Structures are given as C-alpha cells and as structure tokens.
Amino acid sequence: FEKLRLPCPCGSAVFVIDTRNNMSFQDFGAKRPTKPQNGRTGTLNPVAESNSFDGSLSSKDDFSQFSQLRDGIVQYQRNVGILKNIAKKCGTKHDGPETKTQYGVQVDVIQQLGTRIESQLQTSEADLRSISSRTEAARSRATYVKLARDFRSVEVTFKNITLEVRQRLNLIESKKLHLEDEQQQEDRRGEDRQQLQMQLQQEEDAVNLQIMREREEEIRNINQGMHTVNEIYKDLAYLVEQQQEDVDKVEVHMENANASAQAGLTHVEKANENAQKQCLIS
C-alpha cells in the first residue's frame, strides 16, 4: 500500500494514511497523528468495541516480513471502526444522502483493503513454504496464523455491521412499503366508497326520473281522458241539437192527439145522452 484517503465519520475531514510506514500491533492502542491535509490534522482512534490484536513479535525479521500485511490489517480494522460509527446513523433520523454516500464509500474502501489483504495472505502462505529453517518457519507460521486470525475476526465484524445495516434498512423499507400499502388500501377504500356513493346517487336519480316519467304519463292519460269526455259531451250536444226538431214534432203530434181524444170523448158523451133520451120516449 502507499497512501489511502479515509473519510472521517463526522464527514468534516479526510485522513491520509501512508501505508509504507511500518507499525507494530502495539501501536494500535495509541493515537497517531496524521500528516496535515489542507492545513488540518486528524487523529485516528481505534474503536473500543473492535477486536484487539495480539501484537507480540519475537524478532525484527518477523516484523519486516509481515509489515505490509500487519499495516493492512490495522488499516482494515480502523476502517471497520469508522464504518461502525457511520452505520449507527443509517436508518435513524440522522440518516441522509451524505450518510449513505459515506457508508457506500467506506464499504468500497474496506472491500478493496480486504481483497489486498487476502492476496497478501496467500502470498505470505506461499512464502512460508520456501523457508528452509524449521525454527524460522515455525515462528513465521505462528505470526501468520495470528495475523490471519485477527483479519478474519475483523472481517466477521465488518460482515456483521453490513448485515445489521441491511437488516435495518430492509426493516425500514418493509415498514415503508407496509405504510404505503395501507395508504393505497385506504385510498382504494375511499375510491370504493366514492364510487358506491356515486352509484347510489345514480340509482336514486334513476328512480326519481322514473317516478317523474310515471307521473307525466298519468297526467297525460288524465288529460287525454278529459279530452275524450269533452268530445263525448260535444257529440251529445250535437245529437240533441239535431233531434230537437223531431222532438218538437212529436210533442205537437202528442198535443194534437190529446185534443182529438178530448173531442172524441165529448162526442161519445153526447151520443150516449141522445141514446138515453130515445129510450125514454119509446
């Protein structure tokens, strides 16, 4: 490694680490000032919850042989600590686009460091096979095992952090989707109620229209009946007017017949009197 720019958890500064400087695991517990960057200095602090390394070394040869690997693991753990601080904001009220960007960048940096460390572990493991001295090989193997174990421990922490963030964000997204689904269902229920009200209103309007049409038909029938009665009265008046002359003639004939009957009765009475007188004389 050469130089690596690391964002500060607060987002207000950027740290530059020179990976070419050798450090031991004993240095991990102390604060190390970094070189000034744009007139500012920063201090990388280890995270208390992170796993600590067992930094006991038996010789300077071991230190030199695994120095880059050791520095890479230290940087890896410090970046995991920074990621843990950023992850605390994810899914909270302090979360935002800036936090998501910092989280994504930090994850990319850690993954790149992890890839490099994996490569160095493979290279170191291959180098162990070429050591001829059994004592040196055993010492180097012990150092290698400690470094690999420490790296795997920090790697597990990194995976746990990313898993926890994913679970938290998935839970938030699930709640958000649930709320959106409930809102959509409420909107659909509101639309259904509105459609039902409109349907009831339409049915009521249709009933009122049918009633109005029936009333109009009844009024039309009544009007037509009155017109028919009026026509009947007109016909009767016409018939009466046409037959009035015949009625008058019948009345005259009846009066004439009555007069003739009275005259006949008078003649019959006179004839009866004359007949009685003749009987007395004889």
Number of C-alpha atoms within 10 A of each C-alpha: 14 9 10 14 11 19 19 20 20 12 11 7 14 17 20 16 18 15 17 12 11 13 16 16 19 13 11 20 13 11 11 12 13 15 15 11 12 8 6 11 14 16 12 20 15 20 17 9 9 16 15 18 21 13 15 11 16 11 11 8 13 17 19 13 15 20 19 20 24 25 22 20 25 24 20 23 28 21 25 25 25 23 24 24 16 20 22 14 16 20 20 12 7 10 14 12 8 11 19 16 11 20 24 12 15 22 17 12 18 20 15 13 20 18 12 16 21 15 13 16 19 11 11 17 15 11 13 15 10 9 13 9 9 9 10 15 16 13 17 25 17 14 22 21 14 16 20 18 14 20 25 14 17 23 19 12 19 23 13 13 18 17 12 15 19 14 13 16 15 13 13 14 13 12 12 12 12 12 12 12 12 12 12 12 12 12 12 12 12 12 12 12 12 12 12 12 12 12 12 12 12 12 12 12 12 12 12 12 12 12 12 12 12 12 12 12 12 12 12 12 12 12 12 12 12 12 12 12 12 12 12 12 12 12 12 12 11 12 11 12 10 11 10 12 11 10 12 11 11 12 12 12 12 12 12 12 12 12 12 12 12 12 12 12 12 12 12 12 12 12 11 11 11 11 11 11 10 9 8 7 6 5
